Amino acid sequence: MAYRLGVDVGGTFTDLLLIEEETGETHRAKTPTTPTDPSIGVLDGITKVCDVAGIELADFRHVMHGTTVATNAVLEKKGAKVGLLTTKGYGQVLQVARSFVPGGLAGWIVWPKPEPLAALELTREIPERLSARGEVLTELDEQAVRAAAEDLKALGVEALTISFVNAYVDGAHERRAGAIAAEVLGELPISLSSAILPEIREYERTLTTVANSYVRPTVARYIGNLEKELVERGVDARLHILRSDGGLMGTEQAKTEPVNMLMSGPAGGVAGATWIARQAGYEDLLTLDMGGTSTDVALVEAGTPRIGRETQVGDLNVRASSVDVRTVGAGGGSIAHVPELTSALRVGPESAGADPGPAAYGRGGEQPTVTDANVVLGYLPAGLLGGEMGLDVDAARAAVQTIADAMGVSLERAAAGIIDIVNENMFGALRLVSIEQGYDPRDFALVGFGGAGPLHANALGSLMGSWPVIIPPSPGVLCAYGDATTRLRNEAARSFIRRFPHTSDEEVRDTLRSLAEEASAALDDEGEPQEGRTLSFQVDVRYHGQGFEVPVDVEVEEFTLASVSERFDAEHTRLFTFALDAEHELVNLRAVVQGRRTTVPAEEIEGGGGDPAHAATGTHPIWVDGASVGATAYARPQLWADDRITGPAIITEMDSTTLILPGHLGEIDRFGNILIRPAQA
């Protein structure tokens, strides 16, 4: 038998999901994450999951890995010391940036501008210049390149970025400068903007390439160590890394283009939710991934997550494709407080984290959190992680009592207020990816996962009108499920600035075909067979003179500029409620190639007669809608397909707890999903 392994490294735990490829049988394991070297936690987890499944390391066929190594390097500001070569006159491109300050008018006063990832003292200007059409206006000064490289080497740079003006049209000057610099710098990683992001706008192109250089040594070191250890331990499997857009890439590409994996972690959850929901027959989804610190939400349409053309991590916003995930500071550890000035309850974005964590964890935490409020209301069982971790109910009540005293309300009312506010915060994030993008959330199912998502998903479904609410099996390790069931993906893009009257259908088709060949090369290198691959294409369009563009999906063989005009006008109207009688202009062309879909079936569970009484473990009171009611508790591993659970109910499992509210019904499908709907539906 052959197995594929999904590995997701989180801030606290490393999750592993082992899938037998023929039957879909799964085995799960959790190990503590090792921040100093995450590969240690991964390798420990691999050993543990093999012991659980009773298999050998040699039985692995594929290892798919979602990691936050690149993300953490940016957030913790622990990346490489980056040198930068720019065209003469453009040395301060990162300092000038864009005239945008987040927040209101006061942002100009209080906002601390982030330091560029490549310092000005490590930036060197090189005499060279191409026109916007690729014509050589000034030849590359090769001696200046060599002198700059020697200077930066003496200053101890750990990575080099080369970003010349208009290099997106022709990267010849960058490639030559890279070759010269490599002679001086040896094995030092060199990133070229014409290879990383061959698109217009020199600031975004430079920033994205510098970010690639910033995380490249860290990522390369991590992946190299992991590959080496896997081989030494006898794992004869191909290792793939999860991209920010939810696809997989090979390790060599991950080492050279790590900017494409900055959102690797959240993308795994969306990929897992998409896969498990597709098995259950749902392809239009809103995803709700609620952890201890934050909640990530995304929209999936027709089985495909919406892909954004920007990736944001902390203060860094780069031009790299990623799943359009919105994050809000609402998690199980979010701290509740009542400011003296307003006396109005606030929740988050500050978090108690994992240490000391919520008061209920019994690790010395005293501040009231969302988890403590759930404990007070009776929504959480006495222990987490299958009973391995007990909860201190008295400490949780004492913490929430401070909120009750500050507001002059009862303990339960204060706890309910904390839950209502955190739900509203997540509701706002879900609106950003649905209503504010022109989608009606009532047309979408809602998938709740993560450690805390299933506790709040029923309430969010009611707020959004999104039914059914789907709680997948083992929702706490769904990101690892996504890693194990996604497929290889690569894209190639190029700026192609033409007003529609100045180009032709055939010219655009030829360019798209060329991009498809370029994107397919990475899959060829990974040995991915041609059979089963899918190709998709996009063109970024704007009205001539407009400052931004809108992506439009196209088919190469059926491409016409006339049809693109119509579709762009329709999409512009959907997004902004109007279209203009103005000339259209192409900006970027893009080809995306994906490997075969996984043929791994979803694991099915035994069917029953619809009565879940065999899985009931007791009844205990919960506080809901201003009153105490009795809720039946169920052990999820004992539930059968077709079991119907009437709320109020609490369903417990090793890595999460699901709450079904009064007036709602939860039905177990043949894949073990809990499908929650209003009872009258």
C-alpha positions, 0 to 999 in steps of 0.5 A, a space after each residue: 500500500 502507498 501513503 501520502 502525508 500532509 504536514 502543517 506546522 503551526 505556532 503551537 502544534 505540528 499536525 500530520 495526516 496520513 492517507 492511504 491512497 486506495 481506501 482513503 483511510 486516515 491516521 492523525 498525529 500532533 506533536 509540539 512545534 519546535 520553533 528553533 528548527 521546525 524540521 525537528 517537530 516534523 520529523 518527530 511527527 512523522 515517526 509518531 504517525 508511522 507508529 500510529 498507522 503501523 507502517 514503515 517510512 519507506 511506505 510513503 509516496 508523497 510528502 506535502 508540507 505547509 509551513 510558516 517558515 517564510 511567514 515567521 521570518 518576515 513577522 519576526 524580522 529574522 530574514 537575510 541581510 539583503 543587498 540591492 542593485 537598481 538602475 541609476 537614479 532609482 536607489 530609493 525606490 523602496 523608501 519612496 514606496 507608494 503614497 499610502 498610509 493605513 488608517 484614518 487621517 491621524 495615520 500620517 502622525 502616528 503610523 511608524 513607517 516600516 523599515 525596508 527589507 533592503 537597507 539604503 546603505 546596502 543599495 547600489 545604483 548601476 548605470 543602465 536603462 531600457 525603454 518601456 519597449 525594451 530598447 537599450 537606452 544605456 548599456 549595462 556598466 559591467 564594471 559598476 556591477 562588479 564593484 558593487 558586488 565586491 562592496 556588498 560582499 565586504 559589507 556581509 550581505 547574505 542575499 542579493 536582489 537585482 531590480 532594474 527599471 523596465 526589466 519586466 520587458 527584457 531581463 537581459 541586463 538583469 541576467 548579465 548583472 546576475 552572472 557577474 555578481 555570481 562570480 564575485 559572491 559565489 553561492 550567495 542567492 541572487 534574485 532577479 526581478 525579471 524572473 520573480 515578477 516580470 510585471 509593470 510597476 517598479 516599486 512592487 516588482 522591487 519589493 517583491 523580489 527583495 522579499 524573496 531574497 529576504 526569506 530565501 536563505 532561511 527557507 533554503 536551509 530549512 527545506 535542505 535540512 528536512 530533505 536530508 533528514 528524510 533521506 537519512 531516515 529512509 523516506 523514499 518520497 517526493 517532497 512538495 511545499 504548499 504555495 500561497 495560492 493553494 497549489 504545490 511546488 517542488 523543493 527547488 522552486 520553493 528554495 529559489 522562489 519562497 515569496 510564493 509560500 508566504 501564505 502557505 499555512 492559511 492556504 492549506 486550510 482553504 484547500 482542505 475545506 474545498 476538498 472535503 466539501 467537494 466530496 460532500 457535494 458542495 462547491 460554493 463555500 465560505 471558510 472559517 478557520 478560527 485558531 487561538 490568535 486569529 481567524 482566517 476567512 476565504 471564499 470558494 466559488 465553483 470549487 475554486 478558491 478566489 486567488 488574489 494578486 497580493 500577499 500581505 504578511 504584517 506590514 509587508 504587501 507583495 505582488 504574489 498570488 495567494 488565496 484571498 484570505 482575510 484575517 481578523 484578530 479573533 481567536 480563542 485567546 483573544 482578550 476581552 477588556 472594558 476601557 474606562 473611557 467608554 465602558 464598552 466591552 471590547 474583544 481582541 485583537 490582543 491575545 493571551 497566546 499559548 503561554 500563559 494562554 487563557 485562564 482556563 488553561 491553568 498556566 497562570 493566565 488571568 485575563 479573560 479570553 474567548 475560551 474562558 467565556 466559552 467555558 463559563 457558558 458551558 460550551 467547552 468540555 472539562 478537558 481538551 485534546 481528548 482529555 489530555 488537557 484539563 480546564 480550570 473552570 474556576 479560573 475561567 469564571 474568575 477571569 470573566 467575572 472581572 468583565 461582569 463587575 466592570 459592566 455591572 451585569 451577571 457573569 453569564 451575560 458578560 460571557 455571552 457578550 464576549 462571544 457575541 462580539 467575537 462573532 460579530 468581528 468574524 462576521 465582518 471578515 466574512 462580509 469582506 470576502 462575500 458581500 463586499 465582493 458582490 457575492 450573496 452569502 446565502 448562496 454559499 455553505 460555511 465550513 468551520 474548522 480550526 481548534 475554535 471554529 466549530 464552536 462558533 460556526 453555527 452562530 456565524 451561519 445564522 448571521 450570514 444566512 449560509 447553510 449548511 454549516 459544515 464541520 469536517 472530521 478532525 477540523 483541528 488538522 484540516 490544514 494538513 488534510 489540505 496539504 495532502 490532497 492538493 495538487 502541483 501548480 505553477 503560473 507564469 505572468 507577463 506585462 502586456 500593455 496594449 490598448 485593444 485597438 493596438 493589438 490583435 486576438 492572435 497576438 494575445 493568443 500566442 503570448 498566452 500559449 508561450 506563458 503556458 509552456 513557461 508555466 508547464 516547465 516546473 511541472 515537467 521538472 517534477 515528473 508530473 505527467 501531461 495527462 490530467 493537467 489543466 490550464 487556465 488563463 487570465 488577462 488583467 484589464 482596465 479602462 485606458 487611464 485607470 489606475 488599477 486593473 481587474 482580472 478576467 478569466 479567458 480561454 485561449 482558443 476562444 479568445 477575442 478582445 470583443 468578448 473580453 470587453 464585455 466580460 470586463 464591463 460585467 465584472 466592473 459593474 459587479 464590483 463597482 456597480 458601473 461600467 464606462 464607455 471608455 477604451 479598454 487596455 490590457 495590462 498583464 497576461 497570466 497562465 496557470 497550470 495544475 497537475 492531476 487532481 488527487 484520486 484519493 477518496 474521502 474516508 467513509 464511515 459506517 451508516 446507522 439508523 439516524 438515532 445518535 443516542 449510542 454516542 451520547 455521553 450525558 447532559 449538562 447545562 449551557 447558557 444560550 439566549 439569556 437562559 440555562 438549557 440542557 444540552 446533550 453531549 456526544 462523542 464524535 468518533 461514535 457517531 454514524 452516518 445519517 445520525 441526526 442531532 437536535 440542538 442544543 448539543 455539544 459534540 466533542 472530539 480530540 482536536 475540537 468541539 462543535 456547538 449546535 444551537 437550539 432550533 438547529 439540526 446536525 446531520 452526519 453524512 457518509 464522510 463524517 461531516 456534520 451538516 448543520 441547518 435550521 431545524 425548520 429547513 
